[in-house]
Amino acid sequence: MSNPQERAEVLLRQLVPDDASRSVGPDRQVTANFSSGSRAISSYERIHGQVSQDPIDWSTVETVATKQLTDVLYAKAEGIAKVTINRPEVRNAFRPETVEQMSTCMADARDDPDIGVVILTGTGTEAFCSGGDQSVRGPGGYVGADTIPRLNVLDLQMQMRRLPKPVIAMVAGYAVGGGHILHLVADLTIAADNAVFGQTGPKVGSFDAGYGSTAMARIIGQKKAREMWFLARLYSAQQALDMGLVNSVVPLAELENETVKWCREILRNSPTALRLLKSALNAAEDGHAGLQQLGGDATMLFYHSAEGNEGRQAYMEKRRPDFSKFKRLP
Ligand SMILES: CC(C)(COP(=O)(O)OP(=O)(O)OC[C@H]1O[C@@H](n2cnc3c(N)ncnc32)[C@H](O)[C@@H]1OP(=O)(O)O)[C@@H](O)C(=O)NCCC(=O)NCCSC(=O)CCC(=O)c1ccccc1C(=O)O
């Protein structure tokens, strides 16, 4: 084929159906005259047609669901919120509803100004959490009453990570699979001496390639993380302590007392210092998401300052801000 014009016309004949008008413009662009203007028609458009431009008919949502807690217990005392996975009959395995309810409690604990620290635990002494409930696992994820397959525990992990208050996992019994990851993403873990830790995913056809593997490697090191995932063994509380996976191991009978003691100690300290420390430790590992958290905290602090308020005040009073009174510190 000799010249570009000829090549364009052949291409156009292949792409554009006969009933669409064709032209090769003076600038030698291959075009077709559809309602959206003159432009090239892709094979995708030939098959799928054009995207509808009909006016949209919105349905207003008046209320969003408030959640009845069926799978989780939630309690508060002395500035501490306690979220307890309450499905002991399945070793506190979580289904989508469990995760949704945990998420609702975490959001409440975040928003409540009287809460300074959150404990995450499971009912009974047999298990903290045995991960995703395998009986409701379908091809696309875990399926709850709404029949939508979900992996919503990943959202919960993010939420715990971003919660601007310390989250402490209080672990008795098994913390395995997705349950192990929940303790991993908590800021601290206090374990009972009967605690057992491990990733079971590869045994049941699952894995967590997010925090569950990468954050784990930051905590216990690459070799140990690969061992934990590739062999899917279980580890005792003492072994977990030795590899830096938990902060403390105490006799089962003392688990709650000891955890509350840690909480009370934390509550004596500056909440803003703790918030910024959590953000900073996350920022070093969480990329843009971590920086956004730290950045949001910086903005919050700036809003408390006279300098930040001078800007807002001047805007409201329709005058120029006077930033000259604020020193540029080294
Ligand atoms: C936890 C055990 C080691 C406890 O053993 P044992 O004390 O002997 O009790 P059992 O008799 O085995 O269990 C009692 C009872 O509970 C049922 N059960 C226990 N765990 C589960 C479970 N996870 N799902 C459903 N049911 C469970 C058990 O069947 C018994 O019922 P009966 O009717 O009485 O027989 C042991 O139970 C065990 O190994 N459990 C399985 C642990 C497991 O493999 N968990 C799933 C790992 S995969 C996962 O968690 C994925 C999570 C997830 O959503 C995800 C998705 C995408 C990316 C990341 C993730 C993420 O991991 O977060």
The ligand as a Gaussian input file, in Angstrom:
#p B3LYP/6-31G(d) Opt

LIG

0 1
 C       -8.254000     -23.066000      65.145000
 C       -8.048000     -24.570000      65.211000
 C       -6.566000     -24.925000      65.199000
 C       -8.679000     -25.039000      66.552000
 O       -8.594000     -26.444000      66.666000
 P       -9.473000     -27.162000      67.797000
 O       -9.319000     -26.448000      69.086000
 O       -9.116000     -28.598000      67.745000
 O      -10.994000     -26.946000      67.382000
 P      -11.782000     -27.563000      66.155000
 O      -12.488000     -28.775000      66.604000
 O      -10.911000     -27.691000      64.983000
 O      -12.819000     -26.381000      65.883000
 C      -14.001000     -26.247000      66.629000
 C      -15.115000     -25.931000      65.673000
 O      -14.848000     -24.689000      65.062000
 C      -14.850000     -24.825000      63.657000
 N      -13.888000     -23.886000      63.086000
 C      -12.681000     -23.578000      63.566000
 N      -12.065000     -22.692000      62.780000
 C      -12.920000     -22.423000      61.773000
 C      -12.858000     -21.602000      60.630000
 N      -11.802000     -20.805000      60.369000
 N      -13.907000     -21.588000      59.820000
 C      -15.000000     -22.344000      60.069000
 N      -15.117000     -23.149000      61.133000
 C      -14.091000     -23.196000      61.963000
 C      -14.457000     -26.263000      63.410000
 O      -14.878000     -26.678000      62.160000
 C      -15.193000     -26.948000      64.546000
 O      -16.545000     -27.049000      64.190000
 P      -17.355000     -28.435000      64.461000
 O      -18.698000     -28.202000      63.862000
 O      -17.383000     -28.540000      65.948000
 O      -16.553000     -29.516000      63.819000
 C       -8.735000     -25.305000      64.075000
 O      -10.131000     -25.197000      64.239000
 C       -8.359000     -24.784000      62.734000
 O       -7.309000     -25.076000      62.217000
 N       -9.265000     -24.013000      62.150000
 C       -9.092000     -23.516000      60.789000
 C       -8.128000     -22.366000      60.723000
 C       -8.072000     -21.824000      59.321000
 O       -7.590000     -22.488000      58.433000
 N       -8.581000     -20.612000      59.137000
 C       -8.728000     -19.987000      57.845000
 C       -7.427000     -19.414000      57.333000
 S       -7.623000     -18.517000      55.847000
 C       -8.209000     -17.028000      56.414000
 O       -8.376000     -16.798000      57.544000
 C       -8.462000     -15.996000      55.348000
 C       -8.992000     -14.716000      55.951000
 C       -9.371000     -13.675000      54.974000
 O      -10.540000     -13.342000      54.931000
 C       -8.403000     -13.058000      54.050000
 C       -8.800000     -12.924000      52.756000
 C       -7.965000     -12.375000      51.830000
 C       -6.710000     -11.900000      52.194000
 C       -6.335000     -11.992000      53.523000
 C       -7.170000     -12.581000      54.425000
 C       -6.671000     -12.679000      55.792000
 O       -6.034000     -13.738000      56.072000
 O       -6.918000     -11.810000      56.624000

